[in-house]
């Protein structure tokens, strides 16, 4: 077979592969649409059933408000709820940023100096397994302000998943590649920068997704435990306030905002994970078969 015939055969195979990909594309689009539509339909059915139950059985709004009442409360009380949402978001993202910096930096130190891990990692485990509601009263005594109490509590909750995942990722680098770096005379910090950290990115993104949700949970739980009021109060205080006043529609509206915030944080951290891993890691690239 001549070279021209071989090239023609390769071109025909490439054209067939492109055509097969084009034919498979509607299937992928259909699967994506189904993944979005099925949960959406289930949620719409749940909301409709909820609305019907409240209206049909005339359930008082202070026991179970209808979805329309929750939406009306969200619109009517938006100035109050939006300011509380800003406070909760500020605490959450500040705690997450501190947990990222502290967790990644400490994980790097643990890997570079083994004795540091032996000395300090058990205390990180102690902080993780101790309920934050048990630590909060002590933090309230020593922290200078309520905002710092919330920030410290949220940081403690979000810190350990990032630390543990990053440490595990840095320690899971292929030993053959480490030996190759040593063979070519790379320093420990060069191996860290060019080999260990890139290899640990999947573990880091896992810790980021977990830590993002836990930072929100920590800020809300800390506000329940520590308490706050006034202009600097977050959504947790608004839930407590609405419950005491039997303003259940506002309570549900605040709870809805917390839920949507958690979903948005998970979506944001998942996007960051996809952007970091999409070109090379098996968990993010699309399979060809």
C-alpha positions in Angstrom: 0.0 0.0 0.0 1.4 3.4 -1.0 2.0 6.4 1.3 -0.9 8.2 -0.5 -3.3 5.4 0.2 -2.2 5.3 3.8 -2.8 9.0 4.2 -6.2 8.7 2.5 -7.1 5.9 4.8 -6.1 8.0 7.9 -8.2 10.9 6.5 -11.2 8.7 6.1 -10.8 7.4 9.6 -10.6 10.9 11.0 -13.7 11.9 9.1 -15.5 8.9 10.4 -14.5 9.7 14.0 -15.7 13.3 13.6 -19.0 12.2 12.2 -19.4 9.7 15.0 -18.7 12.5 17.5 -21.3 14.7 15.8 -23.9 11.9 16.0 -23.1 11.3 19.7 -23.3 15.0 20.6 -27.2 15.0 20.7 -27.0 12.1 23.1 -24.8 13.9 25.5 -27.0 17.0 25.2 -30.0 14.9 25.9 -28.3 13.3 29.0 -27.4 16.8 30.3 -30.9 18.0 29.7 -32.3 15.0 31.6 -30.0 15.6 34.5 -31.3 19.1 34.8 -35.0 18.5 33.9 -35.6 15.5 36.2 -34.6 17.2 39.5 -36.4 20.3 38.3 -39.6 18.4 37.7 -39.4 16.7 41.1 -38.8 20.0 42.8 -41.7 21.6 41.0 -43.9 18.7 42.0 -42.9 19.0 45.7 -43.6 22.7 45.7 -47.0 22.1 44.1 -47.9 19.4 46.6 -46.7 21.7 49.5 -48.9 24.6 48.2 -51.9 22.3 47.7 -51.6 20.8 51.2 -51.5 24.2 52.9 -54.4 25.6 50.9 -56.6 22.4 51.1 -56.2 21.9 54.8 -56.0 25.6 55.7 -52.8 25.2 57.6 -52.0 28.4 59.6 -49.0 30.3 58.3 -47.4 30.2 61.8 -47.3 26.4 61.6 -46.5 25.9 57.9 -46.5 28.7 55.4 -47.3 28.1 51.8 -44.5 28.6 49.2 -46.2 31.7 47.9 -46.1 33.2 51.5 -42.4 32.3 51.8 -41.8 34.1 48.5 -43.8 37.1 49.6 -41.8 37.2 52.8 -38.6 37.0 50.9 -39.6 40.0 48.8 -41.1 42.1 51.6 -38.3 41.5 54.1 -35.5 41.6 51.5 -33.8 44.7 53.1 -33.5 42.9 56.4 -32.6 39.5 54.9 -30.1 40.9 52.4 -28.1 42.7 55.0 -28.0 39.5 57.1 -27.0 37.6 54.0 -24.0 40.0 53.5 -22.9 39.4 57.1 -23.1 35.6 56.7 -21.3 35.7 53.4 -18.6 37.9 54.7 -17.9 35.6 57.6 -18.1 32.5 55.4 -15.6 33.6 52.7 -13.2 35.2 55.2 -13.1 31.9 57.2 -12.7 29.9 54.0 -9.9 32.1 52.8 -8.1 31.8 56.1 -8.6 28.1 56.1 -7.2 27.8 52.6 -4.1 29.8 53.4 -3.5 28.1 56.8 -4.4 24.6 55.6 -2.2 24.7 52.5 0.7 26.4 54.2 0.7 24.0 57.1 0.3 21.0 54.8 3.4 22.1 52.9 5.3 22.5 56.2 4.1 19.0 57.3 5.5 17.4 54.1 8.8 19.3 54.2 9.5 18.6 57.9 8.0 15.4 59.2 8.6 16.3 62.8 6.1 19.2 62.5 3.4 16.8 61.4 4.1 14.5 64.3 4.0 17.5 66.7 0.9 19.4 65.5 -1.3 17.2 63.4 -2.9 15.4 66.4 -4.0 18.8 67.7 -5.7 19.5 64.4 -7.5 16.2 64.8 -8.6 17.2 68.3 -10.1 20.5 67.0 -11.9 18.6 64.2 -13.5 16.0 66.5 -14.6 18.4 69.2 -18.0 19.9 68.5 -17.9 23.6 67.7 -20.8 24.3 70.0 -18.7 23.0 72.9 -15.7 25.3 71.9 -17.8 28.4 71.2 -18.4 29.4 74.9 -14.6 29.4 75.5 -14.0 31.5 72.3 -16.7 33.9 73.4 -14.7 34.5 76.6 -11.4 35.2 75.0 -12.3 36.7 71.6 -12.5 40.5 71.4 -15.8 40.7 69.5 -18.8 38.7 68.3 -17.6 38.9 64.7 -14.2 37.4 65.6 -16.0 34.6 67.5 -18.0 33.7 64.3 -14.9 33.9 62.2 -12.8 31.7 64.5 -15.6 29.1 64.8 -16.1 29.0 61.0 -12.4 28.8 60.4 -12.0 25.8 62.8 -14.8 23.9 61.1 -13.4 24.5 57.5 -9.7 24.2 58.3 -9.2 20.5 58.9 -10.7 19.1 55.6 -8.4 21.4 53.7 -5.4 20.5 55.8 -5.9 16.8 55.7 -6.7 16.6 52.0 -3.8 18.7 51.0 -1.4 16.8 53.3 -2.6 13.5 51.8 -2.2 14.9 48.3 1.3 16.1 48.9 2.3 12.7 50.4 0.7 10.8 47.5 3.1 11.9 44.8 4.6 9.2 42.7 7.8 8.1 44.3 9.3 7.2 40.9 8.9 10.8 39.8 10.4 12.0 43.1 13.4 9.8 42.5 13.7 11.2 38.9 13.7 14.8 40.3 16.4 13.8 42.8 18.4 12.1 40.0 18.4 15.4 38.1 19.5 17.4 41.2 16.2 19.2 41.9 16.0 20.7 45.4 13.2 19.8 47.8 11.4 23.1 47.1 11.7 22.6 43.3 10.2 19.2 43.7 7.5 20.7 45.8 6.7 23.5 43.4 6.9 21.5 40.1 5.8 18.0 41.2 4.1 17.7 44.6 1.7 20.7 44.4 0.5 19.9 40.9 0.0 16.2 41.9 -2.0 17.3 45.0 -4.4 19.5 43.1 -7.2 16.9 43.0 -7.0 16.5 46.8 -6.9 20.2 47.2 -10.1 20.7 45.2 -11.8 18.0 47.2 -10.9 19.8 50.4 -12.0 23.1 48.9 -15.5 21.8 48.1 -15.8 20.3 51.6 -14.4 23.3 53.3 -16.6 25.8 51.4 -19.8 24.1 52.7 -18.4 23.6 56.2 -17.4 27.3 56.4 -21.0 28.3 55.8 -22.2 25.7 58.3 -19.7 26.8 60.9 -20.7 30.5 60.5 -24.4 29.7 61.0 -23.8 27.3 63.9 -21.5 29.7 65.6 -24.1 32.4 65.3 -26.6 30.1 66.9 -24.2 29.4 69.7 -22.6 32.8 70.2 -25.6 35.0 69.4 -25.6 38.4 67.7 -28.0 41.2 67.2 -28.3 44.5 65.5 -27.0 45.6 62.1 -24.1 43.0 62.2 -26.4 40.0 62.7 -26.5 37.2 60.1 -29.1 34.9 58.8 -28.9 32.6 61.8 -30.0 35.4 64.1 -32.8 36.3 61.7 -34.0 32.7 61.9 -34.0 32.8 65.7 -35.7 36.2 65.7 -38.4 35.0 63.3 -39.0 31.9 65.4 -39.5 33.9 68.6 -41.9 36.2 66.8 -43.7 33.3 65.1 -42.9 35.0 61.8 -42.5 31.6 60.2 -42.6 32.8 56.5 -39.5 35.0 57.2 -37.9 32.0 59.0 -38.4 29.9 55.9 -37.2 32.7 53.7 -34.0 33.0 55.7 -33.5 29.2 55.6 -34.0 29.3 51.8 -31.3 32.0 51.5 -28.9 29.8 53.5 -29.7 26.8 51.3 -29.2 28.8 48.1 -26.0 30.2 49.4 -24.7 26.7 50.1 -25.6 25.5 46.6 -23.9 28.6 45.1 -20.7 27.9 47.2 -20.6 24.3 46.1 -21.2 25.3 42.4 -18.4 27.9 42.7 -15.9 25.5 44.2 -16.8 22.8 41.7 -16.1 25.3 38.9 -12.7 26.1 40.4 -12.0 22.4 40.6 -13.1 21.9 37.0 -10.9 24.7 35.8 -7.9 23.4 37.6 -8.3 19.8 36.5 -10.1 19.8 33.2 -7.0 19.5 30.9 -5.2 16.7 32.6 -6.9 14.8 35.4 -9.0 11.7 34.8 -11.8 12.9 37.0 -12.4 16.0 34.8 -11.6 15.0 31.2 -14.2 13.5 29.0 -13.9 9.8 28.2 -13.5 8.9 24.5 -15.3 5.6 24.8 
